[in-house]
């Protein structure tokens, strides 16, 4: 059974940005708003160490003491995302190099290469000194390593340090150049290597690099993020053993394996900007207008479920911990367009997170700066220090949290949706269609599940993650494993594979015996051809529905049932018993219909929800959200229970909380 924890609010604070006489005023206002957790320090290296080897701890000591005096818990960030200029000047080759071969310079943030050993030593030194000084401070409630690994396309570096590290990584993986040549298929185009020292990085090639080469470089780059994070977590645990460690991941970001990084964390956190990401969430212009000031109804929830899964990687399913480290409070400064939240949106976002089990929801940031790059990014306070709209919302949310009381993490769902970072890398490396995007494909099925009003766990492609479920969906899984197939075969679950599931080996070759590779053991079918289609062409299905952008031509055995056929008479959806294969990318309505059929087949009756309504069940609580612009009658979702807050005539951006009986 999950541990119950009191859920609470936090905020990101930068005391170094404001006069010291203001700190106590700010701390008092935080308390008045119901805020309990304060993140500080993650960008403060130049103030902590203004000169090489010369520390100025005084201001940080006083800031922490000011917060502690108001009973505020401190989340202390390691400042390694922003190395100071003097450090860069001392080893200029620590800077990352872009895919264009140009060195990325100083003047913003994340100006380092994960592979650079000298920079890692500098990070180890300051993290050690920080952990020794504050690791046992009574106000310290958590650590944050660095900030937003990979932001601004900084996972992959094409530097000399990365080249040396990549060659060593390949030597350890393959042991001999001949083994590498076989795995990569380097006989093609005369690409064979005589030694690992001949291998270059997969950029600046005349045309596309070997996809196996690119895939291994992405794996290497991801491993460098894991190693960089582990360096810090091991130091922190040595000097601050009782304090949990977190990192703040990002939305719609897949350049490294978040599951792997999370194995060294106690808390997975992420930075939620629903409006900032709306332009990336959908190409549907009508939906963009409808949800302009609240964000896509399913994007934020998807990432809550994803990072809840990351929080379980280290802790186990019953004890997984996850937070929102940065929550959008107003217009941001970095999106193509930056509208203001609709009335009620800030509160809805908070409750969407808490309903999914977030322990802390922390706003970015406390006060809007009047200087530098983020001066157009709104905060809880205006630039002059007066409360902004989201500050007022905090008080209401805090009072409602008191009414709810301690809440457990959501129970293990009967439905699992497999999400795999290697698959995201593979289909970016070789999309075969310009608009084929793995995250978009997975989101089509996640959205359909949410529209069906059911609970879903997002899980890695691991046997234990799919065992004991009633329904498992695996869209676009790059390369399966025998262990995963065995677990699916033994699970008794209804299973949906495809499209592109099992279509490659781990070495990025077409699967032996044709796709879906190892999943062919589940039933007798194979994919003999694929085609990608431009946006103005789709594939109608007989009886209704369509595929867009991608479809496959299937060959099946005699005992396989054809469930759907294309208008040009090709099998599109086939099944044998509880195992299904979908040979195309379904549009939204087709995905919803197919998911509904699968839910019923698995004994899980879907709900018919209004287009703007979403629900989330968590233990004895049910939460209902209205993302739309009109009031919606949701009395049918109350069932039996007592309303803690909200109305059954649910207003635009309204939230209804029910304790079930």
MARMIBA-554692 format. One record per residue (C-alpha): x, y, z. Coordinates in steps of 0.2 Angstrom, whole numbers, plus 5000, padded with zeros to 4 digits. Layout:
% residues N
XYZ/...
//
This chain:
% residues 661
500050005000/500750174996/501350295009/500150445012/500950615012/500350785014/500350874998/500951054998/501451204987/503251274984/504051404974/505751444965/506651584974/508251684970/508751784985/510351834976/509251934964/508452044978/509052164992/509352065008/508152175018/506752105006/507051915011/506051915027/504652005018/504651875005/504651735017/503251805027/502151825011/502651645006/501951575022/500351685020/500051605003/500251425010/501951395002/503051275012/504451225000/505751344993/506951294979/508551404979/510351404973/510351314956/511051454946/512151544960/513851474956/514651644953/513951714969/514451564979/516251554971/516551734964/518451694962/519251524959/519351444976/518651594986/516951554993/515651674999/514451575009/513851715020/512351775009/511751595006/511951555025/510851705029/509551665015/509351495022/509151555040/507851685034/506851545026/507151425041/506551565053/504851555044/504751365045/505051355026/505851195019/507351225008/507651134991/509451164987/510051154969/511851114964/512351264953/513151164939/512051214925/512851384925/514751374927/515551554929/516551644916/518151614925/517951424925/517551424907/519051534903/520151414913/519651264902/518751334886/518651154879/517351114892/516051204881/514951094870/515051084852/513451084841/513050964827/513551104815/515351094822/515251264831/515751284849/514351344860/514851494870/514651584887/513251704890/511651604895/511651434903/512051254901/513651294893/514551134896/514950964888/514350814899/515850714893/517250844899/518150764913/518950924919/517151004921/516550854930/518050874943/517551054945/515751004948/516250874960/517251004970/515851124972/514550994975/515650924989/515851084997/514051134996/513450965003/514750975017/514151145022/512251125021/511950935020/511350915038/510451085040/508751055048/507851165035/508551065020/507050955014/507850904997/509250924984/509050964966/510450914955/510951044941/509451104932/508451034917/509750914910/509850934891/508851094889/509251194874/509851044864/511351014875/511350824878/512350784862/513950874861/515150844846/516750904855/518450824857/517950764874/516350674867/517350594853/518650524865/517250464877/516250394863/517750294856/518050224874/516250184876/516150084859/517749984864/516949934880/515349884872/515949794856/517749744862/518349734844/518149834828/517549684819/516149664831/515649844829/515749824810/514549684810/513349764822/513249924812/513249844795/514849944790/515149834774/513849954767/514650104758/516350044763/516150114781/517249974790/518450024803/520149954808/520150024825/519050114837/520150274835/519450284817/517650314822/517050494821/515550574828/513950554817/513850744812/514450834797/514350684786/513950714767/512150634769/511350544784/512550444795/512350264798/510750244809/511650114820/513050244822/511850384827/510950264839/512450214848/513050394849/511350444857/511550294869/513250364873/512650534876/511250484887/512450374897/513450534900/511950624907/511750474919/513550474924/513550664927/512050654938/512750504947/514350594951/513250724961/512050604969/513550494976/514350654984/512750714991/512250544999/514050535007/513750705016/511850725017/511250545018/509550575025/508950705013/508150654996/508850704979/507850754964/508150824947/506850924937/506550844920/505650934906/504050914895/504150834878/505950804880/506750634876/508550654871/509150554886/508450404896/507450484911/507150304918/509050284919/509350444927/507950414940/508850264946/510050374956/508650494962/507450484976/506150604969/505750634950/505150804947/504750894931/504451074925/502651104919/502151244906/500451194899/500251354889/502051364884/501951184876/500251204867/501051254851/501951094851/500650984857/499450984842/499251044824/497451064827/497051244825/495351234833/496051144848/497351274850/496051414850/494951314862/496351284875/497451434871/497451484890/497451314898/498451204887/498151034880/496950934892/498150774891/499850844889/500150894907/499350734913/500450624902/501950694909/501350674927/501050494924/502750474915/503750554929/502750464942/503450304933/505150384934/504950414953/504550224955/506150164946/507250184962/505950174976/504750034970/502950054965/502250074982/503450214987/503750314971/503950504974/503750634961/503450824961/503150974949/504751074952/504151214941/502351264937/501851394925/500951544934/500751664920/501351704903/503151634899/504451714889/505051574878/503651504867/503251564850/501751664858/501451684876/499551704881/498951724899/498151584908/496251584907/495351614924/495451454934/496851374924/498151404937/497151314950/496651174938/498451134934/498851124952/497450994955/497850894940/499550874947/498950834965/497650714958/499050614950/500050604966/501250754966/501950774983/502450954980/501951084966/503151224965/502851384955/504151464944/504551584950/504251694966/504551864958/504651924940/506351994937/506552164929/508252114921/509051984910/508351844899/506751804909/506051974913/504551934902/504151774912/502751804925/502851754943/501851744959/502451924962/502552074949/504252154946/503852284959/503552144973/501652164973/500552004972/500151944955/498551834950/499351664954/499951724971/498051744976/497651564969/498951494980/497951534996/496451454989/497351294983/498251285000/496551295010/495851154998/497351045001/497051055020/495251005016/495850845007/497150795020/498550665016/498450575000/499250414994/500050384977/498850314964/498650134965/499350024952/498250044936/497549894927/498149974910/499950004905/500550114891/502350074887/503450224883/505250194878/506650324876/507650224863/506050214852/506050404852/507850414847/507550284833/506150364825/507050534825/508550454817/507550364804/505750424804/505350374786/504050504786/504450684790/503050704802/503250534811/503550574829/503550434843/502950554857/501450604845/501050424842/501050374860/500050524864/498650474852/498350314863/498550404879/497350534874/496050404869/496250314886/496050484895/494450514885/493850344891/493950404909/495150264914/496750264925/498350214916/500150194921/501550244909/502850114910/504650064903/504749914892/505149794906/504349624910/503849674928/503049834922/501849744910/501449594921/499749584930/498849704919/497249694910/497749794895/499449834888/499749954874/501449954865/501450084850/503050104840/504150004852/505850004843/506549834847/505749714859/506549584870/506249394873/505949434891/504649564887/503749454875/503749314888/502949424901/501649484889/501249304884/501049254902/500149414907/498349364902/498149544897/497349614881/498849674871/498949804857/500549814846/501049934832/501350024822/503250004820/503349894836/504749764835/505249824817/507049834821/508449744831/509349834845/510749854832/509549954821/509349814808/507649754801/507049624812/507449444807/505949364799/505249534797/504349644809/503649634822/505249534826/505149444843/503249494845/502849374831/502949234844/501349304851/500449264834/500749224816/500849394807/502249494799/502449664790/503049654772/502949844768/502750014775/502350174767/502250354774/501050484767/501050674766/499750764777/498550794763/498350604760/497550474772/497050294772/495150274775/494650114783/493050014778/491750044791/492450204797/494050284803/495750314795/497550304796/498650464793/500450474789/500950294791/500250124786/500949944785/500449804774/500149644784/500249464781/499449344793/499249164796/497649064794/497149074812/497249264813/495649374813/495649524802/494749664812/494849814801/495249824782/495749984772/494750054759/495949974746/495649804754/497249784764/497249714782/497349854794/496949784811/497249604815/497049494831/497249324838/496349304854/496849444865/498349504855/498049644842/499149724829/498749894822/499549924805/499450114804/499450274814/497650304819/496850474819/496150534835/494350464833/495050294826/496150284841/494750324853/493650184845/494950054845/495450094863/493650084868/493549904860/495049854869/494449914886/492849824884/493849664879/494849684894/493349694905/493549884908/492049984903/492550154896/491550314900/490850434887/491550594893/491250774886/492650824875/493350954888/493050834904/494450734911/494350624927/495750554939/495450424952/496650414967/496250294981/494550354988/494650524979/493950564962/494450734953/493450804938/494250934927/493451054914/494751114902/493451194891/492551364889/490751304894/489951244910/489651054909/488550944919/489550814927/488350744940/488450564931/490350564937/489950594955/489250414958/489150394977/490250504988/490350674996/490950834987/492350914995/492451064984/491751114967/490051104958/489250964948/488851104935/490651124932/491251294926/492551324913/494251274920/493351214936/493851064947/492750954957/493450844971/492450694978/492750574992/492050414987/491050304999/
//
